[in-house]
């Protein structure tokens, strides 16, 4: 066997590419999970700080008054 290939001698280039893709996917998954944890921690921290200071948590959307009850289709 030719030793020019080193550690990849019997693996094949397809296997190496698949392993690189899986490696990068695991890194991306780890970063995404850390982002979700950090986002939740910051949101909870801001909410706790506003509760302790007596401020109200800001609404996420503008106030909309309640809609009147559904009266059915208009009669002709």
Secondary structure, DSSP 8 states (H G I E B T S, - for coil): --GGGGGGTTT-HHHHHHHHHHHHHHHHHHHHHHHHHHHHHHHHHHHHHHHHHT-----SS-----------S---
